[in-house]
Structures are given as structure tokens and as C-alpha cells.
């Protein structure tokens, strides 16, 4: 029986049953397997994939939607991967066009590598910002911030959700409500009983990723990172908006080194909603 062409292979929804296949696809492209992150994204968002008749996946991506259930206000696209043996044959373009069709004009955002950026530009995405990935072992030191942080409790969730929606510009409840189970640490900054920032550290291979990081100001962001670092013996990794120059300089002075820059791209909107001055780092570049 002849093998069907790639264009004839259907695009289907992915589920947690596809977790191993998604991780295999990551590994095929030289990425870490990241099963913990894949499981989180497939639960909080919608995964799409194309099955390979020979086994595994030809391609996959994840779409995470924010806003109301009936009318999303923003979608984040991530984990766009095509198996090496099927690369440069239009599969990624087809998968992205499927997502664009499903969202029907709803604004989209994604973080693009230099290799992926030309495809997204061809599809109508525009560069609206940049993020710098930092990684390394955090070295405590420097002046104390004076900002009080503590471990988040169940009672903090409503306040975290309110702050997150105000800063992010859209309701992310399905994502943020899963943080206590997904992250190893979830901490808040507080002043006079009011939450002024929050941050999580979640496990990714041999590192802890700091994200999301939302804070009233740079001093609060520094305090949250310092408190998360104190709770782990792993290297830290985070993706900081390059406009936060002061925080980037401080993090590098504390032992984190620049790894790569990614372009923040938008479709259907000139810029992301919300308040970028308080949005320091995404939960993950795959979901915003």
C-alpha cells in the first residue's frame, strides 16, 4: 500500500496519550524531552498533531487560549515542531495555517527562534518585542531589597488571578490555576496584605525555570527570584523581556548568563495587551 502524501495526512487533536510521542518529537529535533512541560500544555491548552504512518508524529504544536471560554481574547502558540525527516516540506506552515483558521481573527502571540521567524513572518506575524533567555547558578549577594516574599497558599489564588489578569491583559485562569500542581515553588510578594507580585519555579530537565514573573517593580522581581533561588539547588533558567534592562543586568551579576534571544511575535495585534512594565518573564515561551 503506498504511503500517503504529507498533505493528505489529517491534523488531529493531541491528548495526554500522545505525551511520549510529543517528547520523542522534541528529542528528534535536538530539544530536551520536556515531558513535564508537554503534559502541562496539553492539559491547559489544545495540542494539534499529524501522525506519521510509520509511527510517531510528523509534527505538533500547542495553542493556549486566554479570555472567556466562548470568546478568547488572545492565543499563544508554542512547541511548533516538525520531525527532521519531514522538515522543509511545508508541514509547519500547514499546521500554523490550521491554527490561524481555528482562531478566526483572534490575536495570537508566539516566541520565535531565528530559524522559525521567516515562516511566521510569511504567515503575517510581526515582531513586537524580544526576550533574552538566561541560565546559570544563582549567586546570592548585593543589597537587600526590603520586599517581603512568602510561599503562596490556597487563599492567595484569587489574588494571584486578579493580578495576573490585570498585568497580562487577559484571563489566564486555566493556566495559572494549575501552577500549584505544576511548579515546585509558587511565591508571592506582599505589602500591607496586598499581593504585589508572584513567581513560580518549575522543573525542566536539570533546571528550574522561573516563570511566570509578575511584579510591581524591579525590586519586587529581584526579591521573588532571590527567594525562589534559595529554595533549589538546581541552575535557574528564565526568559526576561529585554526592556527590563535593570533586572537583566542584576541577574547576570548574580551568575545567570545569556543563552539566546527570541523574537516575540504577534498576529492581528500591534502589541500584547496588559502592562509590560510589570510583566517580567512568561510562564513558558510556549504559552506566554
C-alpha positions, -999 to +999 in steps of 0.1 A: +000+000+000+015+034-010+024+058+018+000+088+017+015+122+010+021+146+038-007+169+026-032+141+028-024+133+065-051+147+088-044+171+116-059+159+149-062+169+185-034+157+208-041+143+242-021+132+272-019+098+255+004+115+230+028+127+257+056+102+248+052+109+211+055+146+217+086+141+238+101+119+211+094+147+186+113+172+208+142+148+211+142+142+173+148+180+168+175+182+194+153+197+221+150+183+257+122+158+260+104+181+285+076+157+293+066+177+324+060+208+303+043+189+274+018+174+300+010+208+314+005+224+280-016+195+266-038+198+297-041+236+298-042+242+261-050+224+229-024+203+211-025+195+174-005+170+155-001+149+124+005+112+127+033+096+108+021+063+091+055+048+101+049+057+138+052+087+159+044+123+149+052+142+118+045+175+135+029+190+166+021+223+182+001+237+212-024+265+213-033+281+247-062+304+247-069+333+271-101+351+279-136+338+282-145+302+271-170+315+245-147+342+231-110+340+236-092+374+236-057+360+228-040+328+218-004+317+224+012+292+200+042+271+211+061+238+207+058+240+169+079+211+159+083+191+126+102+158+126+137+161+110+128+136+082+098+157+072+114+192+076+113+219+049+083+203+032+056+228+042+043+208+072+049+236+098+032+261+075+002+238+071-001+233+109+001+270+116-025+278+089-048+253+107-043+272+140-049+306+122-081+292+107-094+279+141-087+312+158-106+331+131-090+365+136-083+363+174-049+378+181-021+354+185+014+356+200+045+334+200+082+334+207+102+326+176+137+315+171+158+330+143+151+298+123+114+299+128+109+336+123+108+337+085+078+312+084+058+333+109+065+365+090+053+349+059+021+340+077+015+376+088+031+377+123+051+408+132+079+412+157+067+432+186+094+425+212+124+404+223+131+381+252+165+371+265+170+336+279+193+335+309+206+304+326+231+296+354+236+290+391+223+320+411+247+335+435+231+354+464+245+388+472+241+425+468+219+449+487+187+436+503+155+446+486+134+450+517+105+434+498+087+406+518+080+373+500+065+341+512+052+308+499+018+311+483-012+294+499-046+283+485-061+315+499-038+335+476-051+321+443-079+346+438-055+375+444-029+360+421-055+355+393-067+391+397-032+405+395-023+382+366-053+393+345-046+430+352-010+427+342-013+401+314-044+418+299-065+386+296-079+360+319-054+330+322-073+311+349-070+276+332-032+281+331-025+299+364-048+277+385-027+247+375+005+263+388+004+249+423+004+214+409+029+221+381+055+242+399+078+231+427+076+266+442+050+294+440+058+326+459+041+360+463+054+394+473+031+412+497+027+447+512+000+456+537-019+424+529-019+430+492-001+408+466+023+430+446+039+402+426+041+365+422+065+340+406+069+303+402+098+279+397+090+247+378+112+217+370+126+214+334+152+187+330+181+197+353+170+233+358+143+252+375+125+277+352+115+310+368+081+320+353+057+335+353+073+365+369+049+394+375+059+422+399+051+457+408+087+469+400+122+456+395+129+455+432+100+431+437+110+410+408+145+407+423+131+396+457+110+369+441+139+355+420+161+355+451+135+337+472+130+311+445+167+305+441+170+299+479+146+270+475+165+250+449+200+236+443+194+235+405+205+261+380+179+287+371+165+295+337+142+323+327+132+344+297+132+382+305+117+409+284+147+429+271+130+462+281+137+452+317+174+462+314+179+467+351+167+432+360+188+417+332+219+434+345+212+423+381+205+387+371+238+385+351+257+399+381+242+371+402+255+344+379+229+339+351+244+341+316+227+349+283+219+319+262+198+331+233+174+358+222+139+351+209+116+374+190+081+380+205+057+380+176+021+389+173-007+383+147-037+405+145-024+430+171+004+455+171+014+446+207+004+424+236-023+436+259-017+444+295+011+462+313+046+451+301+062+471+329+051+446+354+054+415+332+090+404+335+090+368+323+064+343+308+054+311+324+070+295+294+077+308+260+053+282+247+023+297+264+032+333+273 
